[in-house]
Amino acid sequence: MSRPLPRFAGRLRTAALAALLLGAGLAALPASPASAASPALTQYVNPFIGTDNSNSPNPVPGGAGGSTYPGAVVPFGMTQFSPDTPTGSPSGYRYSDTSIEEFSLTHFNGAGCPNNEDLGLLPITGAIGTSPGTGWTGYAGRYTKANESAAPGYYKNKLDNYNTTVELSATQRSGFMKLTYPNTTSARLLVNTGRSATGNRNGSISISGSQLTGSVTGGGFCGSSKTYQIFYVVQFDRAPSGFGTWLGGTVTAGSASTSGTNSGGYVTFDTSANTTVQAKVGISFVSLANAQANLAAENPGFDFAGIRAAADTSWNTILNRVQVTGGAAADLQKFYTALYHVFQNPNVASDTNGQYRGFDQAIHTASHTVYQNYSGWDIYRSWAALIGLVAPTEASDIAKSMVLDGQQGGLLPKWSHNNNEHFVMTGDPGPIVVGSMYAFGVRGFDTAAALTLMDKSSNGGTTQGQAIRGRQSGYVSRHYVTEDPSDSLEYSASDFAVAQFAKAVGDTTKYTTYMQRAQWWQNVFGTDSGYIQPRGSTGTWAWPVVPSSNSGYTEGNPSQYTWMVPYNYQGVINLMGGATTAVQRLDHHFTQLNGGLTQPYFYIGNEPEHGVPWAYNYAAHPQGTSSAVRRVMNESFTTGAGGLPGNDDLGATSAWYVFAALGMYPATPGADVLALHGPLFPSVSIVRPSGTIQITGSGAGQGAQYVQGLSVNGVSTTKSWIRYGDIAGASTLNYTMGSSASAWGTTAADVPPSYNDGFTPPPAAPELGPNLAQGKAATGSAACNSAEGAANAVDGSLANNSKFCSTAATKFLQVDLGSVQNVSSFVVKHAGLGGETTAWNTGAFTIQTSTDGSTWTTVASVSGSRASRTYHPITTRSARYVKLNLTTPANDGNGAARIYEFEVYH
């Protein structure tokens, strides 16, 4: 269930949304009108979604829910003018706080480490006592939640202890603040030039009439020592009546300039006759002159209403790239808020004159918009493909910018903050981001240079003096990474993207090299455990494997990372034993939707698992995808402040939701494949320069998540996937949706492609047919407890701890098939497949058959086993009864036998 909606501004165009707001006891402020040609979509955006602790269980550590911010920003804006509250780290703002320490100019949407919050401004009234340089938080403004509102490009609040109303808006490179003070001669604005989210650093301020100028130093992202400089200019709509500065603990009234750590200044206004003061702030990462030029170009006057309207228009224009209709009010709000978050990063880094600071720390000039700030490990999963699909023009400049970063710094960016690479997280995501955008039609950048940079990363290349692939030499020599199996998968995933990009631009040699490396994923798949697991330098496998343990993995565990081979699910499924086992394991995995780092379940709150729901499609079971996706959309995403299941990570989590609502997902990062599951909305129009993609979902909506049929560009298809090329121009996807699963997408010919170039793939799992034991009468030795009886081993399910457990002296499990039948194989699924330690997999057992229940013949005998799944083909024989005798119940000496499934086949 959703928390009550926070109050947000926006004109209501549907009775349903109005009812939703009024039902929560909330009002809405009118938004600026959209153009007549475009639907008013900003009304559906709630900037408070994701600003507090997640409603989902087990959110990723280190973040305040989605770590989003509610302040004023325009699409990809250089400035993000937003309030900072006491417990808002890492985003700066937490909805449940009721005081504001400052309104600062820079923020990240959803990053997991404290960041930005540069150039803090705070209106106050009254005398200045303790120096703000040493007692800044003592000046914080308290507020009442009912007075707070936000809409795209706009934020409003009232600081109760100063009786001052604050309104914020923004342009691409500037912020705009409208202050309504009480009648007083001591209305002041504090300007903190020495404080940011990551500590106090050097800053400067110079006050001259109605203008302030100077610089601030920020940086320190995720513990880095790297910094950057922001130049700023603040202009007021009238001259102050007084001013002063502070440095450390000393306040100097009448001082017009200062610099240093813990520095800042203030201006005073007499609001006895006019209570409104307007302040606009231009910034630049290049120079003060550029900050002034940016402000002059984008906000030459003091028309706050006009700037706010322009910000609303810019948001409405970009949101109209994807027009959805016919959905429930809450669904519309979740969708357009997610799309709003997608378009907040990366950020414009170049000034209006084209200058920008590059990764070589030098000043350059570009003829296109230059972007910076990439959370590569997060955004490569789906954000890159989405931005290519819905914002191809901007994506072209983003790709150009990433290539420039590589040419000036050394390699494509990994996790960068402004013009600094911070090497956060693992792997080599830059090639996947660029490759995914290219796969989804993005052109206009130097592909030869991009491929050179991709190749350089794998051959000892560095950026800003450090390698992105720090474990590359061991990876190449052993064909896997010993330190972290998840990092091995990240390297292989990047290699796959490089291979696909090389093939697309005509370099067959690099294609061959990198596809061979991409297939090294198999070297960390343990065939005994059935999981991605650690492997030593001599090739030995760590044992046992605890599927829920995150020890030795990057923000995940074996259960979660086993599904992170999206370009070769066919290989993974075959190694698991086939589609039936894969579907059972997926069903078990979706026992929980946000299982956290230390449970063997799905984790929507963190990116490595984002694509897992679509693994069902590869097992010819698309109804599993449809069910899982809709559950996540409804249970893990809400319209409250806690409405995101984990950090938004610069739009990554929101991109997942957007794709989920569209009915498609880029399941193979670096390739052009879209796995399909059907739309949430009856009508979707993706408006692109090359033509509109029209998606219709007859019967779509809540309770109708299953595809009954599909035609692509007028041709009926049962395939559960398409390629980008199928929809690159004007195109149509017409779905029929329903409330129950259908046969659509359920044959082997319907599954999305896996990529087997570069190695000999695992042999296809045998087609065993129906499980003769499923649902039949089962008996066994005394169970561990009443919930773990023999029937659990023949119910066809691994989920919900459904197993037979026995500690009896003689342990056995017997199934009556109901009649004498021909049997030719058996499958036993042990503790490991149920998410338990593989140490509890059965060590020794026999399988017997009988036609009368009295005379038994041993047909299989196993000892010294530790496998999570065992397959036992025999010469075909007649049997009505089958028995599993468990002589060594576990491979670590544990006395309990645990059998999740005992399957019998013709």
N, C-alpha and C positions, 0 to 999 in steps of 0.2 A: 504493500500500500504506500502511496506517495505521502510525503509530508505535505503540510499546507504550503501553497505556493507563496514565495516571497512576492512582495509588491513590485511590479515593474510597469514601466510606461509603455503605452502602445494603443493605438486606436483599435477598437473591437469591431470587426466586420462580420462576425458570425455569432449568432445567438448562443451557440454551444460554448464558444470560448468565454463569452460574457458570463454565462451561467457557471462555468468552471471557476472564474475569478470571484464572482459574487458569492458562490458557495463556500469559498475559502475566507469570506469576510474581507475581501480586498477590493480596492478600487483601481482604476487605471487612468493614467494621465493621457491626454490626447497627444498623438504623435503628429509630426509634420506630414502633410499629405503627400502621397506618392504620385508619380505621374499618371496621367489617365491611361497610358498604354500599358502600364505594368501593375499587376495586382499588388496591394499593399501587404507585403510579407513581413516587414519588420514588426508588425503587430504580434506575430507569433513568437518572437524571440524573447526569452527570459534570461538576461545576463547573470542572474543569481544562481542558475542551475550549475552545480558543481563547486559552489563556494564554501561548502561546509562538509563536515564528516560524512562519509558515504553511508547511504541507507543500506548498502550491501554489506554482508559479513566479510571479514578478513580483507579490508582494503590494503593496498600495497603500503608498506611502511614509509614514513617520511613525508607524507602529504596531507593537507587538509582537504580530504575528499578529492574532488577533481582538480583542486589547486587552480581554479579559474579566478578571474577577477571581474568585477562588475562595471569598471570605469569606462570612460569614453575612448573609443578607438575607431578608425575607419579601416576598411579592408587592407591588410598587410601594412598597417601604419607604423611609421618610425616611432611615434609617440603612443603611449598607452596611459592616459591620464586617469589615475584611479586612486581610491583611498587605501591607506595602509592601516591595519588594526593590530592590536597587541599580540594576538596569537595566530596571525594570518600566515606565518611562514609555512611553505616556501613561496606562496603566490603573492603575499602581501596583505590579503584580505580574508577574513573568516566571517561568515554571515552571522554567527551567534555572538560575536563581539558587539559591544555597544559603545565603543569609543574609537576615535580616529586619531592617529598620531601625526598624520600628514597626508597630503595628496601629492603623489610623485608622478614623474613623467614616463617611467619605463617599467614594464612588467612582462613576464612570460605567461602564456596561457598553458598552465598545467605542468610545468617542469617540477622535478622531484627534489631539487636542491634550492636553497635560498638564492635569490637572484635579483638583480636590478634595484628597483625602488630608488632611482637616482633623482636628485634635485627635488627635495621635499618642500612643499609649500603648505603653510598652515595659517589661516586667519584666526586672530584672537581679538579680544578687547581688553582694555585695562593696561596696567603698568607691566613692564618687564622687570622681573625680580632676578631669580637665579638665571645665570647665563644659559640660553638654549644650547650652547656648545657642550655643557656638562649635564644639563637637566632637561633635555628635549622632551622626554615623554611626560614630564610634569605639566606640559602645556596642552596635552591631548584634549580634543573636544569630545564631549559626551553627546550621545544622540538617542532618539527614540525611534524604534524600528518603523513605526507608522509614518515617519517623515522621510523615509528613504525610498527612492525609486530609481529605476534605470531602464534604458532602452538603447538600442544600437546607436552609438555616437553621443550618448547623453547619460549623465548621472546627476542626481540631486539629493541633498540631505540638509539637515539643519543641526548645527552644533548648539545644543541647549545651553551649555554653560557660558557661551558667548552670544547667544540669541542671534546667531548669524547663519543665513542660508547660503549654501554653496551649490552652484551649478557648474558642471563641467561639460565641455564638448571638445572636438578635435578636428584637425585637418591631417593630411598625410604626415607633415613634419612639424606640427605645432599643436599646442594645447590651448584651450580657452577657458578661463575661469570667470564666472559672474558671481560676485559676492554681494549679498544684501545684509548690511550690518544694521544694528540698532542706531538710534540717534545718539551719537557720541563723538567726542573729540579724540578718542583713543582707539579708533579702529585701526588695527595693524595687520600686516601680512609678514610672517616670518619666512625667510628663504634659507634653507639649510643646504649649504654647499659642501659639507664635510661628512655626510652620513648616507649610507646605503644599506641594503639588506645584508651585506656581507662584512660590514665593519666601517670604521671611520677612516677616511683618506683625505688627501689634499684637495682643496677647492679654493675658489676665489670669487669675489664679488666686487663690483664697482657700481656705485649709485650716481646717476646723473639725471636730475630732474625726474621725469616720468619714465625713465628707462634704467633697467639693471642689466649688467652684462657680466660674464665670467665663465668659469669652467668648473666641472666636477669630475672626479675620478671614481670610476666604478670597476667592477670585476670580481675576481675571487670565486667564480662559479664552481661549485662542487669541490671546494678546497684548493682551487688553483691559485697560484701567485700572480697570474697574468691580470693586467688591468687595461682599461681603455679610458679615453678622455671624451667628455661631451662638452661642447661649447654651447652657451645658451644666451638668449636675450629675452628679458621680460619687459613688456611695455604696458603702461597703464593708460586708462582713458582720461586721467587727470594727474596733475602733479601732486605728490604727497605733501603733507604739511610738516613732516619731520622724517628723520631717518637715523640709522645707526648700524653698527656692526658688532659682531662678537668674535672672539678667538679664544678657544678653550673656555676658561671660567670668567673671562673678562668681557663685559659689555661696554661699548664706547658709544654714547649718544653723540650724534652729529658726525660720526666718522663715515666717510664716503667709500672706503675701500678696505679690504683685508684679504689675506690669503693664508692657507695653512690647513692643518688637520683640525677638525672640530670648529670650522669657520662658518660664517653666515652673516646675514644682515636682515634688517627689517625696514619697512616703510610704514608711516603713520598717516591716516586720513581723518579729516574732519567730516563726519557724515551727518552733521546736525541738519543740514539743508537738503542733502542728497544722500540717501542711504546706500546707493548702488555704486560699487567699484568694479570695473572690469580689468582683467589682466590677461594678456595673451603671451604665450611662451613659444619661441622658436628654438629648435635645437639643431646641431650638426655634429657629426663625428670628425669633421675636417677642420673647421675654423669658425671663429666668431663672425667673420664677414659672411660666411655661408649661412650661419644661423640667422643672421639679420636678413639675408636675401630670401631664405626659405619663408620666413615670417611675412616679409613684404609681398612675396608672390602668392602665398596661399591665404593670408588673412590680413589684407591691407587696412581694414577698418575696424570698427568695434560693434559689429552687427552680430550679437550673440545668437539671436533667433535665426538669422540667415545662415550662420555656420552650422548651427544645429540642424537646420533643414537640409543643408547640403550633405551633412554626414548621414542623415536618414536616407537621403536619395542615393548616396553611394552604396549604402548597405542594401537598399531595396533593389538597386540595379543588379548587384552581384548575386543576391539571393534569388532573383528571378531567372538565373541560369538554370535553376531546377524548380519547376512549378508543379506542386502536388495538390490535388483536390480530392474532396470526398472523404477525408479521414475524420476521425474523432478529434475533438479539441485538444486533448492531452497529447495525442499522437502528432498533431501539427506543431504543437509547441516543442515537443522533444526533437522533432525533425529539424525545424528551422533554427532552433538554438544550436543543435549539433553542426549544421551547415555554417552558421555564424562563427562557431569556434574554429572550424576548419580553415576559414579565411583570415585568421588573425596572425598566422605565421607562415613562412618566414617574414621578415620585416624589411621594408624599404631602407636601404643603407646609403643610397646616393642622394645628393642634394639636387636642388632644382637646376643647378648649372651642370649636372652630370658628374661632379666630383664625388669620390668616395675614398675611404681608407681601406687599402687592400690587406691581404694576409701577409704581405711583406712589410707592412706598417708604413708603406709609402702612399702618397696621394696619387690617384689615377683619375682619368676622366673616361666615362663610357657614354655611348650614344643611346643606350637602353637603360631601363631601370635596373639597378643592382640590388639584389636581396642578400640578406645574411640572417643567421640564426637557424640552425638545423639540428633537430634531435634525431639523428640518423637511425639509431637502433629502434626507435619508436615509429618513425614515420614511413619507413620502407615497407611495412607490412601492407598497408592499404591507402594511406594518405597520398603517396606519390601517384598511384594510379588514379585516384579520385581527382586530384588537382589537374592531372593531364586530361581527364575526361571532361570536367566541367569548367576548367579555366585554362584552356590550352595556350592562350596568348600570354598570360602571366607565367604559366609553366615554362614556356620557351625562354623567358628572361631568367627564371629561376635556374634552369639548366645552364644557361650562359654564365650566370653568376657562380654556380658551383665549379664550372670549368675554370673561370677566372681565379677563384680561390685556390684551385689546384695549381694553376700555372704560377701564381704569385707566392703561394705558401709551400707547394711541393706535391700535395695529393688532394684528391677530392675530400671535402670536409666530412668529418665523422660526427662529432657533437660539438658544434661551434657556437660561440657567443660573440656577436659582433665580428670583429676581425681577428679573433683568437680561437685557435683549436684547443679544446680542453680534453679530448680523448676519453670522454665519459662512456661507460658501458663497453661492450665487447664487440668483436667482429670487425667487419669492414663494410659499413652500410652505404657509403657514398655511391659505389657502383650500382647498387640495387636501386637506389632512389633515381639516379639518372637513367638507368636501364628501364625501369618501370615507366617513367614518364615517356621515354622513347617508344616503348611497346604500346603505349596508349596514345600515340599519334603526335607527340611533341617533337617538333623539328626546329630549325632555325638556330641551332647551336653547332659548335665545332665538334663533330662526332669523332674525327680523327684525333683531336687533342684529348677528348674524353676517353677514348680507348687507350691512348698512350698513358694517361694517368691511372686508369684502372690496372693496366699491366704493370706499371711502375710500383704500385702498392705491393704486388706479389713478388717483387724482385729487389727488395731492400730499400725501397723508397721511403722517404721521410717527409713530414710536413712540419714546419716550424721546429725542425731539429729532432723530431721524434717519429718513430715508425708507428703507423696505425696497426699493422699486423705484427705485433711484437713476438708472436709465437710461430711465425711463418716458416722459419728454418726447420723446426721440429715437425711441423705439419707436412712439409714437402718431403722430408727424409723418411718419416714413418707413415705418412698418409693419414694421420689423425693427430689431434692435439691431446697430449697426455694430461695436461694440467686441469682441463675442464671440458667434458664431452659436449657441453652446450656451446662452448666457443668453437669446437671443431665443426659443429653444425653451422655456426655463423660463417665461418670461413668457406665451407662448402656452398652455402646459400649465395654468398657473394660470387664465388666462382661460377655458379650456374648463371647468375645475372650477367657476368662478364662474357660468358660463352654465348648467350643469346644475343647480346648486343654486338659482339664480334661477328656473329653469323649474319645479323641484320645489315651490317655495314660492309660485309663482303670479305672479312678476314677469316678464312677457313682454318688457317693454322692455329690462330689463337682460339678459335671455336673448339677445335679438337683438344687442345691442351687443357682448356678450362672445363670442358665437359668431363674429361677424365678425372679432374680434381673434384668436380661437383659430386661425382659418384663415390667419393671417399666417405660419404655419410655412413655407408654400410660397415665401415671399419669401427664404428662405435655403437653399432646395434648388436647387443648380446643375444645370440640365438637361444641360449639356455634361459636367460631371464625374460626375454621378449621385450626388453627395454633398451633405450639409449642409456649407456652406462660408462663409467670410467674404465680406462684401459691403461695399463702401465707401459713403460718404454720398451719392455721386452715382449710386449704383446699379450701379457697376462691380463685377465679380466678381474676387476675387483669383485669380491663376493663376501657376503650376500648383497643383493640389491634391495634397498628399502624404497619402494616406489614413492613414498611420501616425503622422503628426506631430501632437503635442499643442500645438503653438504656436498660441496664440489661442483655445484651448478650455479649459474648466474640467474638469480631471481626466478627460480623454478625448481622442479624436481624431475626424477625419471619419468613419472607418469605423464607429466606435461610435455617434456621435451621429446618424448618418443613420437609425437605427432608433428614435429617441426621439420618434416622433409616434404614440403608441399609440392615439389616438382617430381617426386617419385613415390606417390602414395601406392602405386601398384606394387613396387618393390617392398615397401613396408608391409602392406597387407599380405603379400605372399609369404614374407618371413614370419608373420604372425600366424599363418596357417590358413588364410583365406578370408573371404568376405564375412562369413558367418561369425567367426571369432572377432574380426575387426568391429563389426556392428555391436556385438556383445560388450566388447571393451569400451567402445564409445558410449554405449548406454550406461555402463558403470561410471565412466568418466564424468558424465553429466548428472551424476547424483547431486552434486552441488554446482552452482553456477559461478561462484566466486570463492573457490576453495582455499585461496591463499597459498603461501609458499610451502607449507608442510602438511598438506593433505593431498591424496592421490586423485584430485578432481579438477575439473575445468576451472580456469582462472581468467575470467573476462577482464579483471582489473589490471592485467599486465600483458604486454604486447605479444610475447612468444606464442600465446595460445589463441590469438585473435582469429586465425584461419581454421581452427580445429572443427567447428561445426560443419564445414563443407567437406570434411573427410568422409562423411557418410555418402556424399555423391559418388566418390571414387569406389565405394563398396556397393554401388547400385542400390542404395537405400536412401533416396533423397528425402523421404518423409522424415527421416531422422534429422536431417539438416533443417527442414522446415520447422519441426517441433522445437529443436534446440534454439534456433535463431529467434523464434517468436517468444520463447520463454525468457531468453536473455533480454530482449527488447522490453518486455513487460515487467520483469521482476528486477532487473539490475539497473535499468534506466528509469528515472522518475522525473516529475516536474518540480521537485523540491530542491532546496539548497544542497541537499545530500544526494542529488539525482544522478551522479556519475559513479560508476563502480570502482574507479581508480583515477590516478592522475590523468588529465587529458593529454599530457605529453605533447604539447604544441599541435594539438588537433588530431592526434592519432586515435584516441578512444572515440571521439566524435565522428571521425571518418568511418569507423566501424559501423556506427549506428546509421549513418547516411546510406552506406551501401546496403546494410541489412534492410532498410526500409524500401530501397529501390528494387530489391529482389534479386540482387546479383552481388558477387564478391570476387575481387582479384586474387583467387586462391593460390596463385603461383607467382610470387614477387619476381619481377624481371621478365616475365612472359606476358602475352596478351590474352590470357585465358580468363574468362569470367564464369565462375560456377553459379548456377541459377537455383533459386528457391521460391521465386514468386514475390510480388510486391505487397506492401502493406496497404497502399492506397489504390483506389480504383483507376486513377489517372495520374500519370507522371509525364512531364515534358522536360527533357534536358535540352536546352537551347544552346546550340554550338555554332560557330562560324561555318562549319561544313554542312550543317543541316540539323534539324531537330530530331532527337530520338524520342519517339512516342511510345510509352509503355502503358498498356491498359490491363487492368485486372478485373475481369468480370466476376463480381461477387466478392472482391477483395475486401478485407477489413478484419477487425478482431474476430477470432473464432473461425476464420477461413484461411488458414495458413498453408494448405496443401494444394499443390499444382495438380489440376485435373487434365490440362492440356495446354499446349503452347504452339503458336505459330510465330516464326521469325521472318519478317519481310514478306508475309503472306504465305509462307510455306510451313505446313505443319511439321513438328519435330518432336521426338521423344528424348532427344539428347538433353542432358542436364547441364549444358554448358554452351557457350558461344565464344568466338574470338572477337577482339576489338574490331577487326576488319569488317565483321558482320554488321556493325552499327556505326562505322566511322562517318558515314554520311547520313542523310535523311533516312530514317529507318523506323521499323515498328516491331515491338514485341507485344503480342496479344496473348494474355494468359486467361484461362478459366480457373478460378480458385474455388476451393471447397473446404468443408469442415472435416473431411476424412481422407485418409491416404488413398492414392490411386496407383495404377500400374505405371504411370509416367516415370520414365527415367530408371526403370528397375532391371534392365537387361545389361549384359556385359558390354554391348555395343553403345550404350548410352552414357558411359562414364567419361568424365573429362580426361584429357591426355596426361600420361606420365612420360617422362623423358628418359629413355634408356641408352642413348648414345654414350659412349665412353667406357662401358664395362659390360660384362656378361651379367644380365639381370638375374635375380633369384628365380629358380624354377617356379612355374605357376603352381599354386596350391591345388591339390586334387579336388574335383567337384564331388562332394560326398552325398549330395542329395538330402532328403529329409532325415532328421534325427529320430530314429525309431523309439528311443527311450523317452523322448520329451513328453511330459504329462502322464506317463504311465505309473503304475503302482510301484512304489519303492520301499524297501525295508532295509534295516541296517542294525549294526551294533548300537549299544546305548549312546545316545547323543550327548554332547557336552551340555546342552540345555534345550529347552522345548522349542526354541526358535531356530535350531540348527539340525533339524531332522533330515532324514533321507530324502524326502520329497524335494528339498531345496536343490539337490544335485541333478534333478531331471526337470527343472522348471524353465530351462532355456535362458537363464539370466545370471549374470555375474553381479548385477547391481544390488544395492541395499544389503550388502553382506550376506547374500543368499548362498549359503554353503551347508554342506553336511560336515559335522564335526563330531569326532568320537575319541574318547580316551579309554575305552574298554580294553581289556587285556587282549581279546581277539577282535580285530577291527575289520568290518566288511560292509559292503554296500551291494544290495541285490535289487535288480529291476525285472519285473514281469512285463514282457513285451505284449502280452495279451493273446498271442497265438504264435505258433511255430513259424518262423520266418528265416529267410536267408540273411546271414550277417557276414560282412567281409572286412569291417574295420571298426576301430574304437578311438575315441578321443577323450583324454582325461585332462581337465583344467584344474590346476593346482592353486595353492595359496597366492602365488605371485600375481596371477591374473585378477585376483580379487582385491589387489592393492595392498596385500600383506607382504611381509618380508619373504624373499625367495628362500631364505633359510628354512622355511616351513613347507617348501615344496616336498612332495612325497619322495622318500629315498628308495623304497623297494616295494613292489606289489606284483600281484598276478591277476590276470583276467581269465575267468572261467565261463564256459557256456554249458547249458543243459536244455534238453527238450522236455524233461518231466519234473525238474526241480529236485531230483534225487541223485541222479548220476551226473557228475560234473567232469568236464574235460578242460584242462589248462591249455589256453590258446596263446597266451602271451605272458612272459615272465621278465620282469625288469628289476635291476638292482643298480646301486650306485648312481641313481638319477638325481638331478637337481633342477630339471627343466620345469618351467611354469606351465607348459602345454606339451603333452606327449601324444603322439599319433601311432596307432598300432594296426597296420594292415595285416590280414590273415587270409589264408585260403578260404574261400566261401564255404560256409557250413550252416546247417540248420540249427536254430536255437529259439526257445521261448524265454528262457531265463538267462541273464548274464550277471556275473558277480565280480566285484572288485575286492580282492583281499589285500589289506594294507599291512604289510609286515614290518616296514620301517616307515613310520608315519611322517618323518621329516628328515631333512638332510643335515640337521644340526643337533640331533639327539632329542629334540622336543617330543613329548609323549602324545601330543594330540594330532590326529589325522584331520586334514582339512581338504575337502574335495568340493570345488565350486560347481563343476559339471562333469557328469559321466555320460558320454554320448555314444550311441550305437548306430551304425549305418549298414545299409545293404552292401 
